[in-house]
Amino acid sequence: MGLLDGKVAIITGAGGGIGRAEALLFAREGARVVVNDVGGARDGVGSDDAPARKVVEEIRAAGGEAVASFDSVASPEGAVRIVGAAVEAFGRVDVLVNNAGILRDKTLLKTDVALWDAVVDVHLKGTFLCTQAAARQMVSQGGGGRIVNTTSVSGMLGNFGQSNYAAAKAGIYGLTRTAAIELQKQRITVNAIAPIAKTRMTEDLPMFQSAGDTMTPEHVAPAALFLGSDLCADRTGHVLAVAGSQMYAYKVVQTHGKFKDEGAVWTAQEIAENWDAIIKV
Ligand code: NAI
């Protein structure tokens, strides 16, 4: 018995890295999988069918069922075709993992609009478009489903040189929270993972020069499986962080704050004087 027996799952950006590990694990757990990937470079330039085809072959060689999709998540037509590929091949969609991503790092002062748009388009717009297309399909099936987004420590806490990427990933957090609220009635859960793993996206970071095999995509995939399975039927709107053997969560916290009498207006000086009490968790 697999955790995803009888389910149809779409995983975007599944031609390599974390998405590939998710696709292989989902298929092992019984899902029929759409392996989507444009096959571009780390910065999103170019396209190649080979990575998605190769993962489909790996799944089939292991006895699983999969089809490839080469559309970009960043175009409305592409997102509709990705969902259409699942319906055409397997008749339905039960799980969507929004994983596709690119990097174009530069400091804020040097980030031009092209760098901004490219990254926000793939991560944030792509997550919106695929979520909308998949959720519409899930609703048309009578409801029920799992959507797993991919955010990042960069979006949750910020990171030097990643204003475009961090903004997109923080946007995915807001989208996850709102989609979770809106789709609850249709029994569709919407959660996110915030992974850290050695992939082509991160392999040149200093931390991965020594991390060896302790932070792999295979360490991350079970978190997506959990959020994509019925083990997570009652949990929505969460961000599950996974880095090697560490499993934790990100939460936005509203402090207890400090309240004045109803209707009273704070002065800037009073805010300064009460700062510690206002921000205390
Ligand atoms: P990766 O570069 O190995 O995988 C990303 C995949 O997305 C690639 O195969 C790429 O071809 C595909 N892709 C890019 N643009 C696409 C588009 N428009 N349409 C369809 N596919 C597209 O990188 P990795 O590390 O596996 O990243 C996966 C996700 O995890 C990304 O969303 C990334 O931002 C996120 N992430 C990764 C971290 C890490 O430590 N590796 C840290 C935090 C977040």
Boltz pocket constraint, residues with backbone or C-beta under 6 A from the ligand:
constraints:
  - pocket:
      binder: B
      contacts: [[A, 12], [A, 13], [A, 14], [A, 15], [A, 16], [A, 17], [A, 18], [A, 19], [A, 36], [A, 37], [A, 38], [A, 39], [A, 40], [A, 41], [A, 42], [A, 44], [A, 51], [A, 71], [A, 72], [A, 73], [A, 74], [A, 98], [A, 99], [A, 100], [A, 101], [A, 102], [A, 122], [A, 126], [A, 150], [A, 151], [A, 152], [A, 153], [A, 194], [A, 195], [A, 196], [A, 197], [A, 198], [A, 199], [A, 200], [A, 201], [A, 202]]
      max_distance: 6.0
